[in-house]
Amino acid sequence: MSAAVLRTAAPILADRRRRPIGLAIAGAVALLVVLVLGVAAGSVAVAPGDTLGILLQRILGLPVPTTWTPAAETIVVDLRLPRVLTAMVVGLGLAVAGVTFQGLLRNPLADPYVLGTASGAALGAAIAVILPVRTLVLEFGLLHGLAFLGALGAVFVVYRLSRVSGLSPLTSLLLTGYAVGSLLAAGLAMAMYVSGAGLRQIFAYLLGGFDAASWLRLATAAPLILGASIFIAVRARALNGLLLGEETAAHLGVDVRRERAILLGLGSLVTAAAVAVSGLIGFVGLVVPHVVRLLVGPNARLVLPLSALFGAILMVLADLAARLLGEIPVGVVTAVVGAPFFLVLLRRARAGYEL
């Protein structure tokens, strides 16, 4: 009987081992395809062949024959490529932050904004719109700076307040995050009420987008997002331990308090840098980790890199759809497309289908 069971289980185990590799290869190919499509498509279309030639010539320095106009090269290199790469980096960061917070809090509904990050960033941006100060450093204005500081500040306040609670650490974090987020949301409502002509700018930030992307902004935000995401991936073992519970993690040799603080700080840094450059774009950090987890299981060593890959793909596709639909907010696209897709996946998983 045991031999028969092993023979039956062997193909299943082999399939589970091969699936992450297949997903990684398919994701890498899809990422290259959406990169070319994202750069080629728009109000002024550039042929995919010309787009690929421009990218190979300008980025890799390959001797590709020039078959395109200087205007097409300007559109690809100076306008669309930094926008697409920014979308990739932001999608990657939000997906990694989503995995981190869901693992830390052991809550499948946690997203990158669960601890008040979104409310803090939004309030910071609204205050920047109200203030009669206009400054620009590395193409980042006061709005982006205060949004970044507001996001980090909100998480810091939540973390400090949660430590004085008599509740369990996870429950205290969630409840404190909810309370602080509600308070910041009230401040945002008041800021919007008194903003006057700046209300449209605040709404544009709340709905998110990449229309102001540039090489300089990308060079400023990408090191923060990518660097913190790499450090999170390095700590995948600790995240796996925390998924099993604090006592189990401690028995496995994980310094629970230290690792929780480090992962919380890194996830918050990724989220703050992402919202500073793109505004508030929801659903990516919630949906992508769930989909990947349904496909490969809960192991953070697999979920983190695959979520980063598919988060980047999803964000580029959402930005492309937003551009083709007349520069509508990217956050609207992710919500309208992501919500039904996620509901279908949950329905299939509940019905017992193999994903």
PETA-V421035 format. One record per backbone hydrogen bond with DSSP energy under -1.0 kcal/mol. CO is the residue of the C=O (numbers start at 1). NH is the residue of the N-H. If there is no record, write none. Layout:
[[CO/NH] [CO/NH]]
This chain:
[[1/5] [2/6] [3/7] [4/8] [5/9] [6/10] [9/13] [10/14] [11/15] [12/16] [13/17] [14/18] [15/19] [18/22] [19/23] [20/24] [21/25] [22/26] [23/27] [24/28] [25/29] [26/30] [27/31] [28/32] [29/33] [30/34] [31/35] [32/36] [33/37] [34/38] [35/39] [36/40] [37/41] [40/46] [47/51] [48/52] [49/53] [50/54] [51/55] [52/56] [53/57] [54/58] [55/59] [56/62] [62/64] [69/73] [70/74] [71/75] [72/76] [73/77] [74/78] [75/80] [76/81] [80/84] [81/85] [82/86] [83/87] [84/88] [85/89] [86/90] [87/91] [88/92] [89/93] [90/94] [91/95] [92/96] [93/97] [94/98] [95/99] [96/100] [97/101] [98/102] [99/103] [100/104] [101/105] [102/107] [107/110] [111/114] [113/116] [116/120] [117/121] [118/122] [119/123] [120/124] [121/125] [122/126] [123/127] [124/128] [125/129] [126/130] [127/131] [131/133] [137/140] [140/137] [141/145] [142/146] [143/147] [144/148] [145/149] [146/150] [147/151] [148/152] [149/153] [150/154] [151/155] [152/156] [153/157] [154/158] [155/159] [156/160] [157/161] [158/162] [161/164] [168/172] [169/173] [170/174] [171/175] [172/176] [173/177] [174/178] [175/179] [176/180] [177/181] [178/182] [179/183] [180/184] [181/185] [182/186] [183/187] [184/188] [185/189] [186/190] [187/191] [188/192] [189/193] [190/194] [195/198] [196/199] [198/202] [199/203] [200/204] [201/205] [202/206] [203/207] [205/280] [207/331] [208/330] [210/213] [214/218] [215/219] [216/220] [217/221] [218/222] [221/225] [222/226] [223/227] [224/228] [225/229] [226/230] [227/231] [228/232] [229/233] [230/234] [231/235] [233/236] [235/239] [236/240] [237/241] [238/242] [239/243] [242/245] [245/249] [246/250] [247/251] [248/252] [249/254] [250/253] [254/256] [255/259] [256/260] [257/261] [258/262] [259/263] [260/264] [261/265] [262/266] [263/267] [264/268] [265/269] [266/270] [267/271] [268/272] [269/273] [270/274] [271/275] [272/276] [273/277] [274/278] [275/279] [278/209] [283/287] [284/288] [287/291] [288/292] [289/293] [290/294] [291/295] [292/296] [293/297] [299/302] [299/303] [300/304] [302/306] [303/307] [304/308] [305/309] [306/310] [307/311] [308/312] [309/313] [310/314] [311/315] [312/316] [313/317] [314/318] [315/319] [316/320] [317/321] [318/322] [319/323] [320/324] [321/325] [322/327] [322/328] [323/326] [329/333] [330/334] [331/335] [332/336] [333/337] [334/338] [335/339] [337/341] [338/342] [339/343] [340/344] [341/345] [342/346] [343/347] [344/348] [345/349] [346/350] [347/351] [348/353]]
